[in-house]
Structure formats: C-alpha cells, structure tokens
Amino acid sequence: MIMSAVKRIPVAEPVWKDLSEMRLAGQTYTDLLSDMIEERKKARLALDMQRIEEEGTFVTLSEIRT
C-alpha cells in the first residue's frame, strides 16, 4: 500500500486503549482500521440484503421473460 499522506485522528483515551488491545502483533493501526472498515461494509451489506429480502416483492425469472 502506498501512503501519500499521514492523517491524524483524535480519539478519546478509552477508544485508544480499546484499539490498542484489538491490534495483532505487528499490525499497524492503518491495517487494523482497514480491517474494521471492511468488516463494517460486509455487515451493512448483509443487513441491506436481509432487509430487501424481508421487505421486497420478488417475481420469478420466468415471469420476467414473458
């Protein structure tokens, strides 16, 4: 990964401690946050899919082809 700039994100001390405890040996905060973002995206997708399945109206493919 190429880093073009370093940004600073202020966080409260309890959040910093929690993040520190979540890191694996040798893992950077960038890697940790990237992993957390990816997991969040997957969770949102799963929730969206579940909501669509529960609320959506669906038709069979054969109905579409006619």
C-alpha positions as CSV (number, residue, x, y, z in Angstrom):
1,M,0.0,0.0,0.0
2,I,1.3,3.4,-0.9
3,M,0.7,6.1,1.7
4,S,0.5,9.6,0.2
5,A,-0.1,11.4,3.4
6,V,-0.4,10.7,7.1
7,K,-3.6,12.0,8.8
8,R,-4.2,12.3,12.5
9,I,-7.5,11.3,14.0
10,P,-8.1,12.5,17.6
11,V,-9.7,9.8,19.8
12,A,-10.5,9.6,23.5
13,E,-8.2,7.7,25.7
14,P,-10.6,4.7,26.3
15,V,-11.0,4.3,22.5
16,W,-7.3,4.4,22.0
17,K,-6.9,1.7,24.6
18,D,-9.6,-0.5,23.0
19,L,-7.9,-0.1,19.6
20,S,-4.5,-1.0,21.1
21,E,-6.0,-4.2,22.6
22,M,-7.5,-5.1,19.2
23,R,-4.3,-4.9,17.3
24,L,-2.5,-8.1,16.4
25,A,1.3,-8.4,16.9
26,G,3.0,-6.4,14.2
27,Q,-0.3,-5.0,12.9
28,T,-0.4,-1.3,12.1
29,Y,-3.3,1.0,13.1
30,T,-3.8,1.5,9.4
31,D,-4.2,-2.2,8.9
32,L,-6.5,-2.6,11.9
33,L,-8.7,0.3,10.8
34,S,-8.8,-1.0,7.2
35,D,-9.9,-4.5,8.5
36,M,-12.6,-2.9,10.7
37,I,-13.9,-0.8,7.8
38,E,-14.1,-3.9,5.6
39,E,-16.0,-5.8,8.3
40,R,-18.4,-2.9,8.7
41,K,-19.0,-2.8,5.0
42,K,-19.8,-6.5,4.9
43,A,-22.1,-6.2,7.9
44,R,-24.0,-3.3,6.2
45,L,-24.3,-5.3,3.0
46,A,-25.7,-8.3,4.9
47,L,-28.2,-6.1,6.8
48,D,-29.3,-4.4,3.5
49,M,-29.7,-7.8,1.8
50,Q,-31.8,-9.1,4.8
51,R,-34.0,-6.0,4.7
52,I,-34.5,-6.3,1.0
53,E,-35.4,-10.0,1.4
54,E,-37.9,-9.3,4.1
55,E,-39.5,-6.2,2.6
56,G,-39.1,-6.8,-1.1
57,T,-41.6,-8.1,-3.6
58,F,-40.0,-10.6,-6.0
59,V,-41.0,-12.3,-9.2
60,T,-39.7,-15.5,-10.8
61,L,-37.4,-15.3,-13.7
62,S,-40.0,-17.0,-15.9
63,E,-42.3,-14.1,-15.2
64,I,-39.7,-11.6,-16.3
65,R,-39.0,-13.4,-19.6
66,T,-42.6,-13.4,-20.8
